[in-house]
């Protein structure tokens, strides 16, 4: 028991402060953090990949062109066209595709060494993308239906009388608060929790095997490493799904702003 307490006293579990990681400066928004550098790296990597794989397009695509076309086709056909509709979807494909590949790569950075840090585990990055979607679907809705018509369409068809007084404030909360907040927090929460668990299993396993000084803890440390491996595979699935869900919901909100009825 005393050995267990000694081991627990010596191990420092990961905390939320581990996600700050300033590289230059420490004063709030003026600090350059690891997440800032990683997301800039992702922009450079994506720009290189897209330019390199599409510079010389051929009828029979090579591996790079084929992979790019498959990712593009997923967003273009399965998200934009199927949800927004064949009449209006093309103008939104560049935005949805850019968001998808940016989110996917930054999510995957959480399990790609030596980076091993998903930038979307910092809430500011999902919030910025959610704000873009928030502004876009409101502007589209007002432009498509008019200012008054846009707010009228929030009321479900057939609802009249005093019920409107109850439903309309709820719809306003949904459109102006719930949608953008949940869009950002869903992505952030999954990436934050997944990365925290991975760090906990890996650092815990390392401590139990190498630093605890107790032989009986070595099997537990090995099990912790195995759990980290399992969680890494699971995290790969979550990282893809969260990028896809973010873009899917964005397309749904855009489609709702272009529709003539609620």
N, C-alpha and C positions, 0 to 999 in steps of 0.2 A: 504494500500500500504506500509506504514511504517513497519507494522507487517511482511509483506512478505519479505521485505528487511532485516529485523532483522533475520528472520528465515534463509534466504539464506546465510547471513554473518556467522551464527553460524554453518552451516553444511559444512563439508569438504568432497567433493566428492572423491571417490577412484581414484588413479592415478597409473601410471606404477611403481612408487616406492614401491607400496604395494606388488609387485610380487618379490621383492628382498629378504626381510625378512631374514637377516643373524642371525644365532643363536650363532655361535662362530667365532670371527674374522670379520673384515670388509674390508680387503684388497683384493678386486677383486676375482680372481680365488682361493685364499687360504681360503676364508670364507666358513664355513659350513652353508648352508642355509636350510630353511624349506623344499624346494623342494628336496634337496639332501637326507634329512632324510626320506621324504615320499617315494622316489623312492627305497631306500634301504628297507623300510618297505614293499613295494609292492613285491620285490624280495623274501623276507622271507615268505610273505603270499602266494605267488604263489608256492613256493617250497613246503611249508607245504601242500597246497591244492592238488597239483599233486601227491605228495608221499602218502598222506592219502587216496586219492580216487582211487589210482591204486595199493595199496599194496596188496590187496586181490581181484583179478579180478574174477568175477563169470559170468556164462552164463546168468543168470538173474540178471542184475545189480541193485545195490541199488541206492539211490537217488544221492549220490556223484559221483559214477562211471558213472551213466547215464548222468549227467550233463557234466562231463568231456568228455565223448564220443561224446556228441552232439556238443560241442564246437570244439573238434578235428576233427570231421567229417565235420563240416562246412568249416574249413580251408583246410583239406585234399582233400575233394571231390569238393566243390564248387569253391575253389580258385586254389589250386595247380594242381589238376588233370585236371580240365576243361580248365585252361589257359596254363599251361606249357606242358601238354600232358602226356599220360599214360606211355610213354617210360622213361621220365627223372624226373617226378615230385617227386618221393619218397625221393630223396636225399635232397630236399629243404623243405620238410614238417616241420622238426624240427625248422628250422629258421623262417619260416612263422608263424607257430603256436606260437613260443616263442614271436615273435614281436606282434602278435595279442593280446594274453592274457596280455602281459606287457602293451601295449598301452591302451587296454580296461580298465584294472583296474586303471591305472593312470589317465585316462580320468574320470572314474566314481568317483574317489576320490574328484572330484570337487563338487559333490553333496552328499557325504557321510560324515555326521558329526561324530566326531568333527574335522576331517581333513579338509574337505571343501576347498581343494586346488588341482587343476589338475597340476601335474608336467609338463605336456606337454604344459602348458601355458608359460613356460620358453623355449625360442627358442633353447637353447643348447641341450636339450634332443631329440626333433625331428631331429635336425641337425645331432646328433651323429648316430641315426638310419639310416637317409638318406645317410650318408657317408658310412655306412656298405653296403647298397644296391648299391650305386654308385660304390664302389670298386669291389663288387661281379660281377655285370653285365658286367663291362669292362674286368675283368679277364676272365670270362667265354667266352665272345665274342672273345677275342684275342686267347684264348686256342682253341676254336672251329673252328675259321676261319683263324687263323694266323694274324699277325700284319697288313700286307697289306690288306688282305681280309676283316678284320674287318672294316677298314676305307672305303674300296670299297663298302661294303654292305650298308653304310649310304646313298649312292646315289640311288634313286629310279630306278627300272628297266625301261629301254627304254629311259632314259634321256642321251642325248649325246651333244657334241659340247659346245658352250659357256654357255649354261644353267647350266652346271656342275659348272662353276666358280661362279655362283650365288647361287646355291643350297647347294654346299658342305660346305661353311662357316656357312650357316644357320643350317645345320644338325649338325655340330660340336658344335655350340652354344646350340642346343637342347640337345645333348647327354651329354655334359660336364658341362653345366651350368643350363639350364632351368629345366631339369628333377630333379636333386637333390634339387635345390632351391625351386621349386614349391612343391615337395614332403614334404619338411620340413615346408615350410611356410603355406601350406594349413592346416596342422594339428595345427600348432602353432596359426595361425590367428583365427581359429574357437574356439579353447579352450581359448585363451586369451580374445577374445571379449565376449564369453558366460559367462565366470567367472566375467568379469568386469561388465556386465549388472546385473548379480545376486547380486553382492556386492552392486551395486548402488541402486537397488530396495529394498534390505533388510535394508541397513543402512539408506537410505532415509526414508523408512517407520518407522523405529525405531525413527528417529529424529523427524519426524512430529507428531508422537503419544505421545512420552514420553518427548521430550525436547524442542519442539518449543514454548510451552506455549500458543498456539492459538487453541481454540476448533474447529474452522472452518477447521483446517488442519487435524483433526483426520480422517474424511472420505477419504481424499486424501492419508493419511498414510495407511489406511486399503486397499485401492485400490492398493497401491504400494506393499503391502504384497501379495495380490492376483496375481499381475503381476509376482512377484517372484515365486509363486507356479506354474503358467503357464509356465514361463521360465524354471523352474526346470524340468518339464515333457518334454518340448521341448529339453532341454539340454541333457537329457538321450538319446534321439534318435540321436542327433548330436554326442554324445560321442561314441556310438556304430558305427555309420556310418563312422566317421573319422578313427577309428581303422581299420574298414573293408576296406575302400578305400585305406588307406596307404598300407595294405598288398596286396590288389588287384593290385595296380599299381606296387608294387615291383615284383609281379609274372609276370606281363606283361613285365616289363623290362628284367627280367630273361629269359622269353620265347623268347623275341626278340634276345637276345644274343645267344640262342641255335638254332635259326632257320637258315636255310641254305640260305634263301633269305630275302630281305628287307621286 
